[in-house]
Amino acid sequence: MSTNEILVMPGAYDCLSAIMIQNAGFKAVQMSGYGFAACLLGEPDCGPLTFTEVLNHTPCWNATCKGGAPL
């Protein structure tokens, strides 16, 4: 990113929200621990998900956003 442009990067909590953000024309999508845990488990992000569990679910996001906004 060698421009002086501010990168607006909305947060997605699942694949559908990532698709919606991508279709809205944003250049990037961010994933938060709280949003991910709340969507997947219905619990706040207080440590119930391990890093491995998060990595196991990110291929879905990468496949969803393939060719679009980077995650």
LINGIFEN-V865211 format. One record per run of one state. SS is the DSSP state (2 for helix, 1 for strand, 0 for the rest). FROM is the first residue (numbers start at 1). LEN is the number of residues. Records with the same first field share a line. If there is no record, write none. Layout:
SS = FROM-LEN, FROM-LEN
This chain:
0 = 1-10, 13-2, 24-4, 29-1, 32-1, 42-9, 65-5, 71-1
1 = 11-2, 28-1, 30-2, 70-1
2 = 15-9, 33-9, 51-14
